[in-house]
Amino acid sequence: MARFEMNTAEIAGMGAQAIAADVYFQMGIDHSIGRHGAVDMIAAHMWFNLAAARGNRDAIRYRQEIAGEMTAAQVAEAQRQAREWMRCH
């Protein structure tokens, strides 16, 4: 299987076909550990949310785990960003 590296949401939206849930999951991992910069739990939650919506079961568990480390306002912001991303892409 090929490995795709995407560092930004703009790249994730490129192409005619939908990006696999596994790629969204990997982006959540990358943001949660700060692989490409600072740790961003809001972005990580957003990507896990998108991956979960596409059927990635691991994303459901990871999203729940990081939500426990976030404030209610942060979770709400991550959910808002996920809805906005889905609306735009």
Beta strands, then each sheet from edge to edge (+ up, - down):
end
